[in-house]
Amino acid sequence: MAKKAKKRKYSKGAAKKVGRAMKKRKAGTLKSGRSGKKVKSRKQAIAIGLSEARKKGAKVPKKRARKS
């Protein structure tokens, strides 16, 4: 049986946005939205990159529903 080809979950454009956000974080110039505080968290930097990619219309899965 032939294996089914895997589709990319994230587009190349999304990967570039996340990469750019990670570089900004390392340089200390990445800031969060409203407050404008410096971002130190790796996870937060990834989230910012994905958010920017969504705004540009890149292929990114929807945000997960939050558990309350």
Stockholm file with secondary structure:
# STOCKHOLM 1.0

chainA/1-68         MAKKAKKRKYSKGAAKKVGRAMKKRKAGTLKSGRSGKKVKSRKQAIAIGLSEARKKGAKVPKKRARKS
#=GR chainA/1-68 SS CCCCCCCCSSCHHHHHHHHHHHHHHHHTCCBCTTTCCBCCCHHHHHHHHHHHHHHHTCCCCCCCCCCC
#=GC SS_cons        CCCCCCCCSSCHHHHHHHHHHHHHHHHTCCBCTTTCCBCCCHHHHHHHHHHHHHHHTCCCCCCCCCCC
//
